[in-house]
């Protein structure tokens, strides 16, 4: 993977549910790792349910990073992408292809 293709700085977040001092569960997204990525739109769809919501599907490629899974999400600036699939290209542990849906 050429470094020149990885021009977007993203934050990969994982969902965490720690307990506070009173035993209450705190639901939060916390940073797992910062990485450089390529982001490519794949398709766009509109859904009509209580208004118009647009969902765009993207392919995000990053250098291999152990521990990334579909329960995580990506933040790029003000945009948020839910990871739906993680593909280890050629099982070579060099490139991850993340198939995502953008949260609008």
N, C-alpha and C positions, 0 to 999 in steps of 0.2 A: 504494500500500500504506500503510495507516494504521499509524503507529508504535505505537499502543496494542495492536495484534495481535501485535507482536514482543516478547513478554514473557520469553522464555527466552534466557539468555546461553549460547551454545554456542562450542565450539572446533572448528574444522575442521583436521584433521591430514592430512599427506601422508606417505607411506612413503619412507624414506630409507635408503640403503645406503652410507654413507661407509666409507672404509678407515682403520684405525688406523695407527699408526707402523710396525707389523710387516706391513702389507699385508693384514691380516685384515678381512673385511667385517663391519661392525657393522650389524645390522638394527634399525631404530628408527622410531617414529612421531614426527614433529616438528610443531610448531604452524605452520600455514599462515596462519590468520587467526582472530580472535575476532569474532563477529557476534551480533546479536539475531535471534531466529527465532520463528516459530509452529510448534508440533509437533502434528500431528493423527494419531491412530491410524487406520489404514485397515482392518486385519483382523488376526486372530490364528490361528496354526496350531500344532499340537503334532506333533512327530515322535518316533517311538519307535525309537531306535537306540542301543544301549548305554545305556539309561536314557531319561528323558524330557527333551527339550530344547524349549523354547518359542521360537518365532520370531514376532515381531510386525512388521508392515509399517506404516511411517509416512510421512506427507508432511510435509516440513520446508520452510517458505518463508522466504527471506531476501531482503534487498535485493541487487540484482545485484552480483556479485563476479567479476571476470575471473579465469580460471584454475581454477575449481572443476571437478573431473572425477570420474568413477565409480571411480577408483583411490584416492580419499580416503575418510576417515571423519569422523564427527561425535562429539564427546564432550560430553555434557550431564550434569554431576555425575558419578555413578558409572556412568551408562549410556553404551553405545557403539552407534553406528549405522553400518553400512556403506552407503555411497552406491551405489545400483545404477543410477540414472538422473538426469541433470541436464537440466531443461527451462527454457529461457529464454522466459518467458511473452510471447506475441505478438511475440517477437524484438525487444522494445523496450529491452532492456538496463536494465530497472528492477527486475524480480522474477525470482528463480530459485526453481524448485520442485524439491526434491530428493526423489526416491523412495528410501526406505531400508529396510533390514532391521535389526532390533535384534539385537545379539549378546547371548545369554543364557548 
